[in-house]
Amino acid sequence: MLRIEKETDGCITRLLLSGRIRANGIACIRSAMNNACARRILDLNEVTLVDVPVVRFLIRCEEEGVELAGCPPYVREWILRERAEGADPEPWNGD
């Protein structure tokens, strides 16, 4: 189960994500990030499981300037592998 806690301080939005993130949770994350803040951070420190669509979504987030804080090593490695293989990232419809 995915839990999202949102912290906003001025023009910085930090989403604290915990639990399992699956493809059906991407829309919730997008919705929580959909604001005018210049700096957006996804804190993945408490994430326990992701799937392929989520990894591709995270790649796209980084391309859009979203910081991935506390990214678990296995997720970071998976992101690097997906990029090396030239996988198409999840479309971003947030901005």
C-alpha positions in Angstrom: 0.0 0.0 0.0 1.3 3.5 -0.9 1.2 6.3 1.6 1.9 9.9 0.5 2.6 12.7 2.9 3.0 16.2 1.4 5.1 19.0 2.9 5.1 22.4 1.4 7.5 25.2 2.5 7.4 28.3 0.3 8.0 27.1 -3.2 9.4 23.6 -2.3 7.1 20.6 -2.3 8.3 17.4 -0.7 6.3 14.2 -1.0 7.2 11.5 1.5 6.4 8.2 -0.1 6.2 5.0 1.8 5.3 1.4 1.1 4.7 -0.2 -2.3 4.4 2.0 -5.4 2.7 0.3 -8.3 1.6 1.7 -11.7 -1.9 2.5 -10.3 -0.3 4.9 -7.7 1.4 7.1 -10.3 -1.7 9.2 -10.9 -1.9 9.9 -7.1 1.8 11.0 -7.0 1.3 13.2 -10.1 -1.8 14.8 -8.5 0.1 15.6 -5.3 3.0 17.1 -7.3 0.8 19.2 -9.5 1.4 22.6 -8.2 3.4 25.7 -9.1 6.3 25.0 -6.9 9.7 25.5 -8.5 11.4 22.7 -6.5 9.8 19.3 -6.1 11.2 16.4 -4.1 10.1 12.8 -4.0 11.4 11.2 -0.8 11.7 7.5 -1.5 13.4 6.6 1.8 10.5 4.4 3.0 9.6 2.8 -0.4 9.7 -1.0 -0.2 8.7 -2.0 -3.7 8.3 -0.5 -7.2 7.3 -1.9 -10.6 8.6 -1.1 -14.1 6.1 1.7 -14.9 7.1 3.4 -11.6 10.8 3.2 -12.5 10.0 4.8 -15.9 7.9 7.4 -14.1 10.8 8.2 -11.8 13.2 8.5 -14.8 10.8 11.1 -16.3 10.5 12.9 -13.0 14.3 13.3 -12.8 14.3 14.5 -16.4 11.7 17.2 -15.4 13.9 18.4 -12.5 12.3 16.5 -9.7 14.8 15.5 -7.0 14.7 11.8 -5.9 15.8 11.9 -2.2 16.5 8.7 -0.3 16.3 6.5 -3.4 16.8 2.9 -2.4 19.9 1.4 -4.0 17.9 -1.2 -5.9 15.6 1.4 -7.4 18.6 3.6 -8.4 20.3 0.6 -10.1 17.1 -0.2 -11.9 16.8 3.4 -13.1 20.4 3.3 -14.4 19.6 0.0 -16.2 16.5 1.3 -17.8 18.3 4.4 -19.0 21.2 2.3 -20.4 18.7 0.1 -22.3 17.0 3.2 -23.7 13.6 2.5 -22.3 10.9 5.1 -23.0 10.0 6.9 -19.7 6.5 7.2 -18.5 4.8 10.3 -20.1 4.6 13.2 -17.7 1.4 15.3 -17.7 2.1 17.4 -14.7 3.3 20.8 -15.8 
